[in-house]
Amino acid sequence: MKVLMFGWEFPPHITGGLGTACFGMTKGLLKNKVEVLFVVPKAYGDESEEAVRLINASDVLIDIHSKENLEFWKNITYLEVNSSLVPYVGPEAFDNLVSQDIKEEYETNSSVFEAKYIFSGKYGENLLEEVARYALVGAQIAANSQFDVIHAHDWLTYAAGIAAKKASGKPLVVHMHATEFDRSGENINQRVYDIEREGMMAADRVIAVSNLTRNIVITKYGIPAEKVVAVHNAVEPVEKLDLVEYTSHVPEKIVTFLGRVTYQKGPEYFIEAAYKVLQRDNNVRFVMAGTGDLLEKMIRRVAQLRMSSKFHFTGFLKGDSVDRMFGMSDVYVMPSVSEPFGISPLEAMRSNVPVVISKQSGVAEILQHALKVDFWDIDAMADAIYALLRYKSLPAMFAKYGAKEVDNLKWENAARHIKKVYADVL
């Protein structure tokens, strides 16, 4: 079986969980004898192709003046938007993600109407322009490639998936990793909502990363329940980490928040819980690893609570830096307000770190060896953190059985369910 897959990022060039999930998924599909042609807007040449054949959309030539493309273009509308519309990344400040060089590239970039278009591959001001051009590339690739099924990840690629379906007549599966309601609460961007809904309505099947997300897709978007399937994410297995190598070199225990510093991730609840813990135990340091539009507000709040000496802001971490952070951590906290799934707790448990997660997360559906609290209940969150720091047998038990639990949450198993979805639409 061969799949034409559309994504927006691929490791090592990632800004969040979407690229990481795609990488693990493609490796799992390969083990299930599924070949993947993976299209990205911009390839850098250092991506791993052990499980995919990577197609660089920036290398694909388009005859924009052909009758078919002109007709298709008439049906595409786009706006210039800021990065508040990004899947996983959330409403982060534009300057946190896009360098000055990239900004200048937007100004000098070739026209979307030229035969060749150089994508930035980022989440910038011309994002929907790139989404529209990517759809044209999707149709072009689909018309000239051999494959069985189309698989499109998140709203940025849905238009490309639809175009590929029209060009090839092949069935379309769309993957919902995060809805506009997860990113923005009830103050949704109507244009993005419409793109999400159009993609899911056009699809033959919709894969949601959790039952929580599946319910949102059905109730908020009106997608027929029978075409929406929940397939939980997984985590990449790694060799046992040398935790001694990642010793913190400070006497205090370390409690970590690692994720986007945005509304969706609930960083303010982490800070308030941290304050309550410090009132009972001053032998603790708290770390907030990540960037986002709430970062400055969080720094100010920590200063107001006069706990700056016990609180650290690291900025965005990825790769080995994430492993080092978990290696130094005694507790990991994910207080998300609305989390479609949440891979980071699995990464923490893989490193033998006990976790506290919000009940409002998809990963809470499958984890047994984690402490679960409502995101808004800072007293319960503080109690859970304090217990894991104070009572040695509790974190030892969670670390032992949590690591075993995560070992069974493999992408190979998730990919088996995804392959069945492919078989159902063929």
Secondary structure, 3 states (H helix, E strand, C coil): CEEEEECCCECCECCCHHHHHHHHHHHHHHHCCCEEEEEECCCCCCCCCCCCEEEEHHHCCCCCCCHHHHHHHHCCCCCCECHHHCCCCCCCCHHHHCCHHHHHHHHHCCCCCCCCCCCCCCCCCEHHHHHHHHHHHHHHHHHCCCCCEEEEECHHHHHHHHHHHHHHCCCEEEEECCCHHHHHCCCCCHHHHHHHHHHHHHCCEEEECCHHHHHHHHHHHCCCHHHEEECCCCCCCCCCCCHHHHCCCCCCEEEEEECCCCHHHCHHHHHHHHHHHHHHCCCEEEEEECCCCCHHHHHHHHHHCCCHHHEEEEECCCCHHHHHHHHHCCEEEECCCCECCCCHHHHHHHCCCCEEEECCEHHHHCCCCCEEECCCCHHHHHHHHHHHHHCCHHHHHHHHHHHHHHHCCCHHHHHHHHHHHHHHHC
